[in-house]
Structure formats: structure tokens, C-alpha cells
Amino acid sequence: MLERVESLMRQFIDDLSNEYVSELFVNLPHGKRLRAKLVLKIAGTGDDAVRLAAIIEMIHAASLLHDDVIDDAMVRRGVASLNATEGSKQAVMMGDILYSKGFEELTGFERSVASKIASAVTQLSIGEIMDVRLSKSFHADEQAYMQMIYQKTAALIEATAASAAILAGKDAHIYGVYGRNLGIAFQIVDDILDISQSSEQLGKPAMHDFEEGKSTLPYIYLFESLNESDRKRLKSLHAKKLSEEEKEWIRAMMDETGALKKAYLYAKELGDEAVSLMEGAGETSLADIVTAMIERDF
């Protein structure tokens, strides 16, 4: 069924009758299509579900284009990002096109579905602003970090699951909680992998988050566990190009203090709650998505 989603996304873009835009879209790297999979598993494979899945994936793609420009990311999913190949201006405008077309198609849905997605995109944008603001200096504010990743990442996944449930006549609240937990856990695991995995495994530079100024949950937990001298050293490494020796020191401290494990256990706790909700609703395939996401290596 994902083939139908991909085909419809391509049709949305081809309807714009611009060869350059169509070419850019075709060359965008594809991810796991997590949001599309959620819609199809919750709402089935009817035309409305496929259409909603395509719209949400377009919106997600738009957010990634803008995110790469903000982060000066030259690589996305192992290949050159659009801002690297075409420039930041083109990447921003392509993101705007995907957002705009997504919202145009979204107007065909009933208000309860459309408003959930639209509200989530607003939250996503606020989360992006907060991410930039929090990255100006090292911080150990766990509450601010959690609020930011909810808005930037989890809100759209929450809205995806809830809106699909509305389409299917299911309990939108339960599926929304599932999506929220999945989204937050997904981001925390991403933050962990940025530290624990190699550049080759990630398809992007390892520890890029910290070099870009991001204080993610593992770094917050690490900071809380260090003595004053090591805290100063960690802060001195923030938002700078790290040498291999400095990266190894950070990894060693993560292992010694248990910071990575603590972050993983928190993500697993959220994931277990989501699994329990879906098992209770008889949605074993949705429970399996959470388990696979928590246990992934990249």
C-alpha cells in the first residue's frame, strides 16, 4: 500500500505542472514512511486513508527540508541534502511548496481531521524555533528539552495516529497517546544513536547534534552526573567541531555515568506504555512498530 502513497504524492506534485519542482521531489531521499504506515495500519487502505498518508508525508518532508537549512545539514539519510545540492533558497521554497500543497489537499477532509494535522504543524514550527533558541548555549533543562521534542517531532505523529483513528471511527484519544509516546521515544532513540553509532551507520556525521549546539537528553543526564571539572569540559566542547579524542571522551563518560542507558530506559518506558495501549486495542502490528523503533540500530 505504500506504493499507492508514493504514487499519490508524485501525482500531487505533478499536478503543479512544473518540471523542476517534480525533479526536485523525485530526488528527495525517502525515509521509513513511519507516518504513512501508521495511517494505513490504523485506518486501513481505503482512498481517504491513502490520501491522508500522502499529505502527512509531504508535510513531514517539508519540515525536513527546512530543518536541514536551519541545521546547515549537508547530508540527509546518507545522501546529499537538497540545500547542499541546490542551495538553501531552493530548499526553503521546495519546503514551502510541499507544505502549501499538503494543506491544499488537507482541505478535502472533515474539519476534525484537518484541524488536528494543521495544529500539529503549528506545534512543529514552534518546536523548531525552540530548538534553535535552546541551541544558543549549553543547557541541562530537561523539561524544556522534552517540551521541544514533543512539539518538533511527537506532535505530528500524535496527530497522525489520532486523525487516522477518526477516519476509522476509533478512539482518537488512545491512538493520540500512542502516537505521542511513539514520537517522543523515537526522538530520544535518535538522540542516543547520534552518540552511540558511527557516521557510516547513521548516514550523517556522528555527534552532529552536539556539534550543532543541541543539548539532547543523554547530554542532560550526563551533565547531571559529572563532577564540576568534567562539567566544565563538557560545556567547553559544546557547539564546536569535535576531534576523535573528544568524541571518545564523551562516549566513555556516557558509559561510565550510565547517561545513555538512562535515556534509553526512559524511551523504553514510553514505548512500553504505547505497546500496552495498542495490545489492549488488539493492534499488535502497531505495538510491533514501537518495539522495532526502540530496538533499532540506526
Secondary structure as GFF3:
##gff-version 3
##sequence-region A 1 298
A	DSSP	alpha_helix	2	14	.	.	.	ID=ss1
A	DSSP	alpha_helix	19	26	.	.	.	ID=ss2
A	DSSP	alpha_helix	34	43	.	.	.	ID=ss3
A	DSSP	alpha_helix	47	71	.	.	.	ID=ss4
A	DSSP	beta_strand	75	76	.	.	.	ID=ss5
A	DSSP	beta_strand	79	80	.	.	.	ID=ss6
A	DSSP	alpha_helix	82	85	.	.	.	ID=ss7
A	DSSP	alpha_helix	88	106	.	.	.	ID=ss8
A	DSSP	alpha_helix	111	134	.	.	.	ID=ss9
A	DSSP	alpha_helix	142	149	.	.	.	ID=ss10
A	DSSP	pi_helix	150	154	.	.	.	ID=ss11
A	DSSP	alpha_helix	155	168	.	.	.	ID=ss12
A	DSSP	alpha_helix	172	196	.	.	.	ID=ss13
A	DSSP	alpha_helix	199	202	.	.	.	ID=ss14
A	DSSP	alpha_helix	208	211	.	.	.	ID=ss15
A	DSSP	alpha_helix	217	225	.	.	.	ID=ss16
A	DSSP	alpha_helix	228	237	.	.	.	ID=ss17
A	DSSP	alpha_helix	244	257	.	.	.	ID=ss18
A	DSSP	alpha_helix	259	280	.	.	.	ID=ss19
A	DSSP	alpha_helix	284	294	.	.	.	ID=ss20
###
